[in-house]
Each structure stands twice: as structure tokens, then as C-alpha cells.
Amino acid sequence: MEVDETTSNIKKVFLVLSGKGGVGKSSVTTQLAFALYEKGFRVGVLDVDLCGPSIPKMFNLENGVINQSETGWIPVYYDNEQRLGVISIGFLLNSKSDAVIWRGPKKNSMIKKFMTDICWGELDYLLIDTPPGTSDEHLAVMENIKTSIYSNYSAILVTTPQNLSVNDVRREITFCRKVGIPITGIIENMSGFTCPHCKDCTYLFTKQGGKILAEKSNCNFLGAIPIDPNLTKCIETGSEFLTTLKDSPCYSNIKEVVDKIIQ
């Protein structure tokens, strides 16, 4: 297998962040990656959620193996064209049930490895899926992104509509501004429930929490993604939802978000 071992040709990096767990950062990262891939871009996904690596399953790559080259690790590729590559600690565990029980320094060392020693080759977009909060992992990502090959980077913040989530994401906005990470915008995930039969949307929580937060924080609002059971099935099986769910409101919403972030 011929691999381009260049590590400096990454045109744009998006950090997918949220101050709250359970808002769907990994599922949003997966959806964005597939949408960018469908547009013909070369995409990388870096999973730095060391304690909860769900990205391999979402891409149906749980049996993937990271290979070593002379200049670093080679991503696990979703496709034969090698246009969609994934790196996750999930590929390094012996079992799906293994727990990563590491203190800060060991986590930071692994994140540095992920950030500096991966042979991505030429990428149009690299999406970095992060754990919730503003902890050691985030600081390690920020330190490495500023001192390594990544020159064009910004954050995409994910929230759900309710106030509890919005308040935590507001802290993430403060974090980004303090460490000097530009913010591309905010996505409101789980924005209502779309019936798979009639396609009507019912708002299970409040609505427009992400949009209101964006307005108050002077950030771009990128869009709202509703809950769709069929989308959930696709993510759990690693299916490309954009090729199978074209009748879902999620399809058009995600494509609109992607159109905004690539402008």
C-alpha cells in the first residue's frame, strides 16, 4: 500500500468541542466527516476522547489496525481511495471493553503522539473529536496545535437546546477565547425529534437554545440537527447516512452546516 507520508499538508482543522458530555460531539463529527467526504474532499478524523473512543464504531472500523511507517502512524482508512482516514485510541486497545485508566501526563503524551506523528498525507479537512469539558486533554490539544503543523484551525461548538447544556457550552466559548482558538460557529444537536414516518418534528426539549447562545456570544449559528432514529441506526452501524437517508431532514440540515463551514 502506497502512503503519502507528508504531515504538513492539512489545509483546515476543526476542533469539535462542547463543555457538556452527551451532546453528540462524536456523532456530529462523524456526520460532518461523511458530508465533507461526499463532496469529494480528503478528510481525517482524530479521536482524542481517550476514555470514550466511539469514533471507530461510528465508521464501522472497530477491527481497524494502525500501521507504523518510518515517519509515524498510518491512519485506518474508511475507503480504498484513502480519502477518509481515522485515528483513535480505540484501534490500540486489545478489547472493546478495555478501560483507559491513565493520569494526565500519559494522556498528554498520547495526544502529542496523535497530533504530531500521524502520516495524514494531504488533507482538505481534519476533524478533531474531543472529550467534554476544558480539562488536561483540551490543554494538550491546544498546546500541540499551536506548536506543530496546524496553521489554520478553529472550533465548532456543539450544544443541545436546553439551558443546562447551553450554560456549559458558554464556558467553552470562554475557554476558546482565553486560549486563542477562533470559533467557526455553534451547532444545535438533538434539536427536536423527527418522526421517521410523517417527517414531522416534535421538540422534546426547549428549542433554539444554540441559536440564542450564538447571538448572545457573537458567534455564527451553523444550524440545528434533529434527532432521527434512522440516523442513529446508521451511526451505530457505521453506514454512510448521506447516501441512505436523503429523505430525512437531517440530510439537508447537515449539508447546510457543511456548506457554511467550508465557505
C-alpha positions in Angstrom: 0.0 0.0 0.0 1.4 3.3 -1.1 1.0 6.0 1.5 1.8 9.7 1.3 3.8 10.3 4.5 3.7 14.1 4.3 2.3 15.5 7.6 2.3 19.2 6.8 -0.4 19.4 4.1 -3.5 19.8 6.2 -5.5 22.8 4.9 -8.0 23.2 7.7 -8.5 21.8 11.2 -11.8 21.9 13.1 -11.9 21.1 16.8 -15.3 19.7 17.7 -15.9 20.9 21.3 -18.5 21.2 24.0 -18.5 21.9 27.7 -21.1 19.2 28.2 -21.0 15.5 27.8 -23.7 13.6 25.9 -24.5 16.4 23.4 -23.3 14.2 20.5 -19.9 15.6 19.6 -18.8 12.2 18.1 -22.0 11.8 16.1 -21.7 15.4 14.8 -18.0 14.8 13.9 -19.0 11.6 12.0 -21.8 13.4 10.2 -19.6 16.3 9.2 -16.8 13.9 8.1 -19.2 11.9 5.8 -20.7 15.1 4.4 -17.3 16.5 3.6 -16.2 13.2 2.1 -19.4 13.1 -0.1 -18.3 16.5 -1.5 -15.1 14.9 -2.7 -12.7 16.3 0.0 -9.9 14.4 1.6 -10.9 14.1 5.3 -9.2 13.0 8.5 -10.8 12.3 11.8 -8.7 12.4 15.0 -10.4 11.0 18.1 -8.8 12.4 21.3 -11.5 11.2 23.6 -9.1 8.7 25.2 -11.5 7.4 27.8 -14.5 7.0 25.5 -13.4 6.3 21.9 -16.6 5.8 20.0 -15.4 7.0 16.6 -14.2 3.6 15.3 -17.6 2.1 15.8 -19.4 5.0 14.1 -17.2 4.5 11.0 -17.6 0.7 11.2 -13.9 0.4 11.7 -13.7 -1.4 15.0 -11.4 -4.0 13.7 -9.1 -1.5 12.1 -5.3 -1.6 12.8 -2.9 1.3 12.9 0.2 0.6 11.0 3.6 2.1 11.6 5.7 3.7 8.9 9.2 5.2 9.1 7.8 8.6 9.8 4.8 7.8 12.0 1.5 6.0 12.3 -0.7 5.5 9.3 -4.5 6.1 9.8 -7.1 3.5 9.4 -8.9 4.2 6.1 -12.6 4.0 5.5 -12.3 3.7 1.8 -10.0 2.2 -0.8 -9.2 5.7 -2.2 -7.8 6.7 1.2 -9.9 9.9 1.2 -11.3 9.3 4.7 -8.8 8.3 7.4 -9.4 7.8 11.2 -7.1 7.7 14.2 -8.3 6.7 17.6 -7.0 5.0 20.7 -9.8 2.5 20.1 -7.6 0.9 17.5 -4.8 0.3 20.1 -6.9 -1.5 22.7 -6.9 -5.2 23.0 -10.6 -5.4 23.7 -13.6 -3.2 23.2 -14.2 -3.5 27.0 -10.7 -2.3 28.0 -10.7 0.9 30.1 -8.1 3.6 29.6 -7.1 4.4 33.2 -4.4 7.0 32.7 -3.2 10.0 34.7 -2.7 13.4 33.0 0.9 13.0 31.8 0.3 9.8 30.0 -2.8 11.2 28.3 -0.9 14.3 27.3 1.9 12.1 25.8 -0.6 10.1 23.7 -2.3 13.3 22.5 1.0 14.7 21.5 1.7 11.5 19.5 -1.7 11.8 17.8 -1.1 15.4 17.0 2.4 15.2 15.7 3.2 11.7 14.5 0.4 10.7 12.1 1.0 10.4 8.4 -2.2 12.0 7.2 -0.7 12.9 3.8 -2.7 15.7 2.0 -6.0 16.6 3.8 -8.5 19.2 3.0 -10.1 18.9 6.5 -9.1 17.3 9.8 -11.8 17.0 12.4 -10.6 16.5 16.0 -13.3 14.9 18.2 -12.6 16.0 21.8 -13.9 14.8 25.2 -16.3 17.2 27.1 -15.1 20.0 29.3 -11.9 22.1 29.5 -9.5 19.6 31.0 -5.9 18.3 30.5 -6.8 16.8 27.2 -8.0 20.1 25.8 -5.0 21.9 27.0 -2.7 19.3 25.5 -4.5 19.6 22.1 -4.3 23.4 22.3 -0.6 23.3 23.1 0.2 20.9 20.3 -2.0 22.6 17.7 -0.2 25.9 18.2 3.3 24.4 18.1 3.1 21.9 15.3 2.0 21.6 11.7 -1.5 23.0 12.0 -1.6 26.6 10.9 -5.3 27.0 10.0 -7.6 25.9 12.9 -10.9 26.8 14.6 -13.5 25.4 16.8 -17.0 24.0 16.1 -19.1 24.0 19.3 -21.9 21.5 19.9 -24.8 22.0 22.2 -28.3 20.7 22.8 -31.2 23.1 23.1 -31.8 23.0 26.9 -30.3 25.7 29.2 -28.2 23.2 31.2 -26.2 22.3 28.1 -26.1 25.9 26.7 -24.6 27.2 30.0 -21.8 24.6 29.8 -21.1 25.5 26.2 -20.9 29.1 27.1 -18.0 28.2 29.3 -16.4 26.5 26.4 -16.7 29.7 24.4 -14.8 31.5 27.2 -12.2 28.8 27.1 -11.6 29.2 23.4 -11.3 32.9 23.6 -8.8 32.6 26.5 -6.5 30.2 24.7 -6.9 32.0 21.4 -8.8 29.4 19.4 -11.1 31.0 16.7 -14.7 29.8 16.8 -16.3 28.9 13.4 -19.7 28.6 15.0 -22.3 26.7 17.1 -24.3 23.6 16.1 -27.5 22.8 18.0 -27.7 19.0 18.1 -30.8 16.9 19.1 -33.0 19.8 18.0 -36.3 18.1 18.1 -37.4 14.6 17.1 -38.1 13.8 13.5 -40.8 11.1 13.1 -39.4 8.5 10.6 -42.9 8.1 9.2 -44.5 11.5 8.7 -41.3 13.6 9.0 -42.9 16.0 11.5 -40.5 17.4 14.1 -41.5 17.5 17.8 -39.4 19.5 20.2 -38.7 17.2 23.1 -36.6 19.8 24.9 -36.7 23.5 24.5 -35.7 24.9 21.1 -33.3 27.4 19.6 -31.0 27.3 22.7 -28.0 27.1 20.4 -29.2 29.9 18.2 -29.8 32.2 21.1 -26.4 31.4 22.6 -24.7 32.2 19.3 -26.4 35.5 19.1 -25.6 36.5 22.7 -22.0 35.3 22.3 -21.4 37.0 18.9 -20.8 33.6 17.2 -22.1 32.2 14.0 -25.0 29.8 14.3 -24.2 26.9 11.9 -27.6 25.1 12.1 -29.7 22.6 14.0 -29.7 18.8 13.6 -32.8 17.0 14.8 -33.0 13.5 16.3 -33.7 10.9 13.7 -33.9 7.2 14.8 -32.7 6.2 11.3 -29.7 8.4 11.6 -28.9 6.7 15.0 -29.1 3.3 13.3 -26.6 4.5 10.6 -24.2 5.9 13.2 -24.3 2.7 15.2 -23.6 0.5 12.2 -21.1 2.8 10.6 -23.3 3.4 7.5 -23.0 6.5 5.3 -26.3 8.1 6.2 -26.0 10.7 3.4 -26.4 8.0 0.8 -29.3 6.2 2.5 -31.3 8.9 4.3 -31.8 11.5 1.6 -35.5 11.9 2.7 -34.5 12.8 6.3 -34.4 16.4 7.5 -31.0 15.6 9.0 -29.7 15.2 5.4 -30.5 18.7 4.3 -29.6 20.2 7.7 -26.1 18.6 7.8 -25.4 19.6 4.2 -26.3 23.2 5.1 -23.9 23.1 8.1 -21.1 21.9 5.9 -21.8 24.5 3.3 -21.3 27.1 6.0 -18.1 25.8 7.4 -16.4 25.4 4.0 -17.1 29.0 2.9 
